[in-house]
Amino acid sequence: MVLKKLKNQIHLLMKLKVVKKNCWKEKYKYVILLLVALFSFFQNPKAQNYHFSQFYSQPITLNPSLTGAFDGVFRASTTERSQWLSVTKPFLTLGLGVDGAIFKDNRRQQLLALGASVTADKAGDLNYTSLQALASLSYIKYLGHHGKHKVGLGAYAGMIYNTLDFSFANWDEQYQNGLFHPDLSSGENFSYTKQYFFDCGAGLFWSYTPNKTNTFQVGASAAHINRPADDFGTESSRLPVKWSTHFFSRIGLTHNLALEPMFYGAWQRKFREYTFGTNLEYFQRKNSYTTLFSFGGGLFYRENDALVVDLFFDWQNLRLGACYDLNVSKFIQATQIRGGFEITLSYIFRRKTITRLGKEPCPYDIM
């Protein structure tokens, strides 16, 4: 009897050793993502606006209804964009996001998800800065036979902080006989150089997945529904509502190839943006349900602005993407061939199942 108990204890210790070993193998993924996110966060973010060429890399910012719309427990992503590096003030934009389901009802095939995103921005000689911190909430429901249809509704709310430093500006009144005198008064009186305001928006999407290879998704959203005040100087104005729409798709061509046409459009009063193109993806399967790795690239066009060359690599739950804007705008000569470089990193955490003895998941995978 004593010998049997001793054997059982030894067996349990051996299983614990295997579990701990598997844990250390998995933890490096989180270390990589954490280091990249922290490195990006402590950079000095400068950029022209909240604008990403890889618009699909920040789904919470793109449309709040996409919060939690993925296969996994939680998703984390970071995007950094640089552009116009040859001008006096290079622009960089940083985006961070995390989201996941907080409630799931498998019987009714529905879920409630929560997300958070931070976008930092700084641009121009006057150091115009903007920091946007938002929280999003979504409800997603599977419909139809085998849940091939999926609909989602979502909303976001948060704060935006803007600053503008007029001390860096040069005015005509400060020039005398062709010489600049910074001590002279500009004759201007700017009453507001900082502002905080509350912002909110909403969105929806619908997707159809006829099989494990093909999928189609369309969505629309509205930002600045509350028309927040944007006050700089002595005049007051309100941000107009920004409407946007997107279309994603994935079409299987062969056992290892897929085409991914996409479209993004945005309208804000007289301003508009249209971006469309496609990626071609090659994927290597581990089995009929799991993809071991994939890679690909594509070409997109943003109307009257840029051609975007896109590259990406997926390995298990990790995706690394990069793209470069080839500027084709005719704004002024200084903007010609002043492209933009963008890099994205995203990770989706999925719970693992026990397939055989010795391959048990880490404890934090099954909590």
Secondary structure as the mmCIF struct_conf table of DSSP 4:
data_model
#
loop_
_struct_conf.conf_type_id
_struct_conf.id
_struct_conf.beg_label_comp_id
_struct_conf.beg_label_asym_id
_struct_conf.beg_label_seq_id
_struct_conf.end_label_comp_id
_struct_conf.end_label_asym_id
_struct_conf.end_label_seq_id
HELX_RH_AL_P HELX_RH_AL_P1 VAL A 2 PHE A 41
TURN_TY1_P TURN_TY1_P1 PHE A 42 PHE A 42
BEND BEND1 GLN A 43 GLN A 43
BEND BEND2 GLN A 48 TYR A 50
BEND BEND3 SER A 53 GLN A 54
HELX_RH_3T_P HELX_RH_3T_P1 PHE A 55 SER A 57
HELX_RH_AL_P HELX_RH_AL_P2 PRO A 59 LEU A 62
HELX_RH_3T_P HELX_RH_3T_P2 PRO A 64 LEU A 66
TURN_TY1_P TURN_TY1_P2 THR A 67 GLY A 68
BEND BEND4 PHE A 70 VAL A 73
STRN STRN1 PHE A 74 GLN A 83
TURN_TY1_P TURN_TY1_P3 LEU A 85 SER A 86
BEND BEND5 VAL A 87 LYS A 89
STRN STRN2 PHE A 91 ASP A 105
TURN_TY1_P TURN_TY1_P4 ASN A 106 GLN A 109
STRN STRN3 GLN A 110 ALA A 123
TURN_TY1_P TURN_TY1_P5 GLY A 124 ASN A 127
STRN STRN4 TYR A 128 LEU A 143
BEND BEND6 GLY A 144 GLY A 144
HELX_RH_3T_P HELX_RH_3T_P3 HIS A 145 GLY A 147
STRN STRN5 HIS A 149 THR A 163
HELX_RH_3T_P HELX_RH_3T_P4 PHE A 166 PHE A 168
HELX_RH_3T_P HELX_RH_3T_P5 ASP A 172 GLN A 174
STRN STRN6 TYR A 175 GLN A 176
TURN_TY1_P TURN_TY1_P6 ASN A 177 GLY A 178
STRN STRN7 LEU A 179 PHE A 180
TURN_TY1_P TURN_TY1_P7 PRO A 182 ASP A 183
BEND BEND7 LEU A 184 LEU A 184
BEND BEND8 GLY A 187 GLY A 187
BEND BEND9 THR A 193 THR A 193
STRN STRN8 LYS A 194 TYR A 208
BEND BEND10 PRO A 210 THR A 213
STRN STRN9 THR A 215 ALA A 223
TURN_TY1_P TURN_TY1_P8 ILE A 225 ASN A 226
STRN STRN10 ALA A 229 PHE A 232
TURN_TY1_P TURN_TY1_P9 GLY A 233 THR A 234
STRN STRN11 GLU A 235 ARG A 238
HELX_LH_PP_P HELX_LH_PP_P1 LEU A 239 VAL A 241
STRN STRN12 LYS A 242 GLY A 252
BEND BEND11 THR A 254 ASN A 256
STRN STRN13 LEU A 257 GLN A 268
TURN_TY1_P TURN_TY1_P10 ARG A 269 LYS A 270
STRN STRN14 PHE A 271 ARG A 285
BEND BEND12 LYS A 286 TYR A 289
STRN STRN15 THR A 291 ARG A 302
TURN_TY1_P TURN_TY1_P11 GLU A 303 ASP A 305
STRN STRN16 ALA A 306 TRP A 315
TURN_TY1_P TURN_TY1_P12 GLN A 316 ASN A 317
STRN STRN17 LEU A 318 ASN A 327
BEND BEND13 PHE A 331 PHE A 331
HELX_RH_3T_P HELX_RH_3T_P6 GLN A 333 THR A 335
TURN_TY1_P TURN_TY1_P13 GLN A 336 ILE A 337
STRN STRN18 GLY A 340 PHE A 349
BEND BEND14 ARG A 356 ARG A 356
TURN_TY1_P TURN_TY1_P14 LEU A 357 GLY A 358
HELX_LH_PP_P HELX_LH_PP_P2 GLU A 360 CYS A 362
HELX_RH_3T_P HELX_RH_3T_P7 PRO A 363 ASP A 365
#
